[in-house]
Amino acid sequence: MEQLKLLTPGPLTTSDTVKREMLIDRCTWDDDYKNLTQSIQQRLLDIAKVDAQNYTSILQQGSGSFVVESIIQTALSPTDHILIISNGAYGKRMIEMAYATGKNVTELNLPYNEAPSVGKVKQLLEKDATLTHIAVVHCETTTGILNPIEAICELARKFDKKIIIDAMSSFGGIPIEVEELDIDFLVSSANKCIQGVPGFGFVIAKRQSLEQTKGNARSVSLDLYEQWSVMKDSGKWRYTSPTHVVAAFYQAIIELENEGGVHVRNERYASNNQFVIQSMKRLGFEPYIDNQYQSPIITTFLYPNQNFDFDCFYEYMKKHHFVLYPGKLMETPSFRIGNIGDLHRQDFENMIQHIENYKLKE
């Protein structure tokens, strides 16, 4: 198979060295493998810039959504009440998970191109003293909007609420001062900005908050507290772990460190993102999100005209080894271009050239 450039928010294009780690079989019970798990746990804390006395990390099998549901399952007791802020499909998915697991939920639903305002969130917190938790997606890859988690975390501190951040598509690619923001639970996945492959996710959790969650979950396999209680001292996973994926992820972390860390990777992402936006504008494609809210991860572009055929465009780009991402807007025709992964300026220059050639063919 020919190698495609994945212009998606994950799975994404990975380095050859990350792929190579998956050629070796590993045993889940072996001490070397458990040590590998523990090294990943510590390195995640280093990326998050948190003190291991105050925070811990837990790895959890499954896609990112599995791990988000494990947080919803575990963090909330039957008497807790969560405010979930949604301006995209992944905020809505959290709401669905909370209802499905019988949690007490208040929804703040916003247009997909609108960032949550401090005033609206504050008004809800003042109105309902029974609220105990707030949850929000940092980078909503539905559109590419970047939500203001700093302001929301400040409100959580002010009103003494626990805060859950879905940083699925931002952790490792956008600096997040987890301890400074006093985040209780931050969720992300192996196949996003750290540039690993799909198979597990992870949670950076405040120890004090996690220790209070024992017995909350109504799922065996998605009980994050029990996962942590087994993993914390030995590095052992409760159930069969994706060994090949774990090894690839360790290599991806090393490559993040070698690149210069999150700030340097963020600079690469942001520079390429702005190059793509400006180049696409030149070719007649307008972004959906205002630049002030645009993340450096993925961008939604509107169709240039009513006759634009995305399926034809997609196949043309795939034939030239670039895979685009369909849009997720309900009423507005759109598509998305992601710029995370092992992709560099030359890749995006080549992509723009192919798009320009396609436009000339029309």
C-alpha positions in Angstrom: 0.0 0.0 0.0 1.2 3.5 -0.8 1.7 5.8 2.3 -1.0 8.4 2.5 -0.7 11.8 4.2 -3.6 11.9 6.7 -4.9 15.5 7.0 -7.2 14.5 9.9 -7.3 15.1 13.7 -6.3 11.4 14.3 -5.5 8.8 13.4 -2.8 10.7 11.7 0.5 10.4 9.8 3.1 8.8 12.1 6.9 8.5 11.7 8.5 5.4 10.4 10.2 5.0 13.8 6.9 5.0 15.6 5.6 2.4 13.2 8.7 0.2 13.6 8.0 -0.2 17.3 4.9 -2.2 16.5 6.9 -4.9 14.8 8.0 -6.4 18.2 5.7 -8.6 20.3 5.6 -7.8 24.0 4.1 -9.6 27.0 1.7 -7.7 29.3 3.0 -9.5 32.4 6.7 -8.9 31.7 8.5 -6.5 34.0 10.0 -4.7 31.0 6.6 -4.0 29.7 5.3 -2.8 33.0 8.3 -0.6 33.4 7.5 0.8 29.9 4.0 1.7 31.1 5.3 3.4 34.2 7.8 5.4 32.2 4.9 6.6 29.9 2.9 7.5 33.0 5.7 9.7 34.4 6.5 11.3 31.0 2.8 12.3 30.6 3.0 14.1 34.0 6.2 15.8 32.7 4.4 16.9 29.5 1.5 18.2 31.7 4.0 20.0 34.0 2.4 18.7 37.1 3.9 17.5 40.4 3.6 13.7 40.9 2.7 14.3 44.5 -0.4 16.1 43.4 -1.3 14.4 40.1 -1.2 10.9 38.6 -1.8 9.5 35.1 -3.9 6.5 34.1 -3.8 4.7 30.8 -7.1 3.2 29.5 -7.8 0.8 26.6 -10.0 1.9 23.8 -10.5 5.0 21.6 -10.7 8.5 23.0 -14.4 8.2 23.5 -14.0 5.1 25.7 -11.7 7.2 28.0 -14.1 10.1 28.1 -16.9 7.8 29.1 -14.7 6.3 31.8 -14.3 9.8 33.2 -18.0 10.5 33.1 -18.6 7.1 34.7 -16.0 7.5 37.4 -15.8 11.2 38.3 -19.5 11.7 39.1 -21.4 10.1 42.0 -25.2 9.6 42.0 -25.6 13.0 43.8 -23.2 15.0 41.7 -24.4 17.4 39.0 -22.4 18.3 35.9 -22.5 21.3 33.6 -21.4 20.2 30.1 -20.5 23.0 27.7 -21.0 22.0 24.0 -20.3 23.7 20.8 -19.6 20.7 18.7 -20.1 16.9 18.2 -17.7 15.9 21.0 -19.4 18.1 23.6 -22.7 16.6 22.5 -21.2 13.1 22.9 -20.2 13.9 26.5 -23.8 14.9 27.1 -25.0 11.6 25.6 -22.6 9.7 27.8 -23.7 11.5 30.9 -27.4 10.8 30.3 -26.7 7.2 29.3 -24.9 6.6 32.6 -27.7 8.2 34.7 -25.8 11.3 35.7 -27.4 14.6 36.6 -26.7 17.0 33.7 -27.2 20.6 32.8 -26.4 21.4 29.1 -25.0 24.6 27.8 -25.4 24.2 24.0 -23.9 26.9 21.7 -23.6 27.4 18.0 -20.7 25.5 16.5 -18.8 28.7 15.6 -19.3 30.3 19.0 -16.9 30.0 21.9 -18.5 29.8 25.4 -18.5 33.1 27.1 -17.5 33.5 30.7 -20.8 35.4 31.4 -23.0 32.5 30.3 -21.1 30.0 32.3 -21.0 32.2 35.4 -24.7 32.8 35.1 -25.5 29.1 35.2 -23.1 28.6 38.2 -24.8 31.4 40.1 -28.3 30.1 39.2 -27.8 26.5 40.3 -25.8 25.8 43.5 -26.2 22.0 43.0 -23.7 21.9 40.2 -20.5 20.1 41.3 -18.6 19.6 38.0 -17.9 21.4 34.7 -16.8 19.7 31.5 -15.7 21.2 28.2 -13.8 20.2 25.1 -10.6 22.2 24.6 -10.2 21.8 20.8 -13.5 20.9 19.2 -12.4 19.1 16.0 -15.9 19.2 14.7 -14.9 22.7 13.5 -11.4 23.4 14.8 -12.6 25.9 17.4 -10.4 26.4 20.4 -12.4 26.9 23.6 -11.1 29.2 26.4 -10.4 26.7 29.1 -8.3 29.1 31.1 -11.3 31.3 31.8 -13.6 28.3 32.4 -11.0 26.8 34.9 -10.9 30.2 36.7 -14.6 30.1 37.1 -14.4 26.5 38.4 -11.9 27.6 41.0 -14.0 30.6 42.0 -17.2 28.5 42.4 -15.4 25.5 43.9 -16.4 23.1 41.1 -14.4 20.2 39.7 -13.3 20.6 36.1 -13.0 18.0 33.4 -11.2 19.0 30.2 -11.4 16.9 27.1 -8.0 17.7 25.6 -8.2 14.9 23.1 -6.9 16.9 20.2 -4.8 19.5 22.1 -2.7 17.8 24.7 0.9 17.5 23.5 0.3 20.1 20.7 -1.0 23.1 22.6 0.6 24.1 26.0 -1.7 23.5 28.9 -0.7 24.4 32.4 -2.6 21.6 34.1 -1.6 22.3 37.7 -1.7 26.0 37.4 -5.3 25.8 36.0 -6.2 23.4 38.8 -7.7 20.9 36.4 -9.1 17.8 38.1 -9.3 15.5 35.1 -7.7 16.0 31.7 -8.4 13.4 29.0 -6.4 12.7 25.8 -5.5 9.9 23.4 -2.5 8.2 22.0 -3.3 9.0 18.3 -3.5 12.8 18.5 -0.8 15.5 19.1 1.7 13.1 20.7 1.6 11.4 17.3 1.1 7.8 18.3 -1.4 5.3 16.9 -5.0 4.4 18.0 -5.6 1.9 20.8 -5.7 3.7 24.1 -6.2 7.0 25.9 -5.1 8.5 29.1 -6.1 10.7 32.0 -4.1 13.2 33.9 -5.9 13.3 37.3 -5.6 15.3 40.5 -4.9 12.6 43.1 -7.2 14.1 45.6 -10.1 14.2 43.2 -9.5 10.7 41.8 -9.3 9.2 45.3 -12.8 10.5 46.0 -14.3 8.5 43.0 -14.2 5.0 44.3 -17.4 3.1 43.7 -18.9 5.8 41.4 -18.6 3.8 38.1 -21.4 1.6 36.9 -19.2 -0.2 34.4 -16.5 -2.8 35.2 -14.1 -2.1 32.3 -14.6 1.7 32.3 -14.0 2.2 36.0 -11.1 4.6 35.9 -10.5 4.4 39.7 -10.1 0.6 39.6 -7.8 0.9 36.6 -5.7 3.3 38.5 -5.7 1.2 41.7 -4.1 -1.7 39.8 -1.8 0.4 37.6 -0.4 2.9 40.1 2.2 0.8 41.8 3.1 -1.8 39.3 2.4 -0.5 35.8 0.1 -3.5 35.3 -3.1 -3.0 33.2 -6.3 -4.6 34.6 -7.1 -6.3 31.3 -5.2 -7.0 28.1 -3.6 -3.9 26.9 -2.7 -2.9 23.3 1.0 -3.7 23.7 2.1 -2.7 20.2 0.3 0.6 20.5 1.8 1.3 23.9 5.4 0.7 22.6 4.7 3.0 19.6 3.4 5.7 22.0 6.5 5.6 24.1 8.5 6.2 20.9 6.2 9.0 20.0 6.8 10.7 23.4 10.5 10.4 22.9 10.1 12.1 19.5 8.0 14.9 21.0 10.8 15.4 23.6 13.4 15.4 20.8 11.5 17.9 18.8 11.8 20.3 21.7 8.6 19.6 23.6 5.1 21.0 23.4 6.0 24.6 22.7 8.1 23.7 19.7 5.5 21.3 18.3 2.9 23.9 18.8 4.9 26.4 16.8 5.1 23.9 13.9 1.4 23.2 14.0 0.4 26.8 14.2 2.8 27.9 11.4 1.5 25.1 9.1 -2.1 25.9 10.1 -1.8 29.5 9.1 0.0 28.6 5.9 -2.9 26.3 5.0 -5.6 28.9 5.9 -3.9 31.7 3.9 -3.3 29.4 0.9 -6.8 28.1 0.9 -8.2 31.6 1.1 -6.2 32.5 -2.0 -7.8 29.5 -3.8 -11.3 30.6 -2.8 -12.0 28.5 0.3 -13.1 30.5 3.4 -12.6 29.1 6.9 -15.7 28.6 9.1 -14.2 29.7 12.4 -13.0 33.3 13.0 -9.2 33.5 13.3 -9.4 34.5 17.0 -11.0 31.1 17.9 -9.2 29.0 15.3 -7.1 26.2 16.8 -3.7 25.2 15.3 -5.0 21.6 14.9 -7.7 21.4 12.2 -9.6 23.9 10.1 -13.1 23.7 8.6 -13.5 25.2 5.1 -16.7 26.1 3.4 -17.5 24.9 -0.1 -16.4 27.6 -2.5 -19.7 27.4 -4.5 -22.8 25.3 -4.9 -21.4 23.2 -7.6 -18.4 22.0 -5.6 -18.3 18.2 -5.4 -16.5 17.1 -2.3 -16.5 13.4 -3.2 -14.8 14.2 -6.5 -12.3 16.5 -4.7 -11.6 13.9 -2.0 -10.9 11.2 -4.6 -8.6 13.5 -6.6 -6.6 14.4 -3.4 -6.4 10.8 -2.3 -5.1 9.8 -5.7 -2.3 12.3 -5.0 -1.7 10.7 -1.5 -3.6 13.3 0.7 -6.6 12.2 2.7 -9.0 15.1 3.7 -11.7 15.0 6.3 -15.4 15.4 5.6 -17.3 18.3 7.4 -19.4 17.8 10.4 -21.7 20.8 10.1 -25.3 20.0 10.0 -26.6 22.7 7.6 -23.4 24.2 6.1 -21.5 22.2 3.4 -17.9 22.0 4.5 -14.8 19.9 4.8 -11.8 19.9 7.2 -8.0 19.9 6.8 -6.0 18.7 9.8 -2.3 19.6 10.1 -1.2 17.5 13.1 1.0 14.4 12.8 4.4 13.8 11.2 3.7 16.5 8.5 5.9 19.4 7.6 5.8 22.5 5.5 6.8 20.7 2.3 3.8 18.4 2.7 1.4 21.3 2.9 3.0 23.1 0.0 2.5 19.9 -2.1 -1.1 19.7 -0.9 -1.8 23.2 -1.9 -0.3 22.7 -5.3 -2.6 19.7 -5.9 -5.6 21.7 -4.7 -4.7 24.4 -7.1 -4.3 21.9 -9.9 -7.8 20.5 -9.1 -9.3 24.0 -9.2 -7.7 24.6 -12.6 -9.4 21.3 -13.9 -12.8 22.5 -12.8 
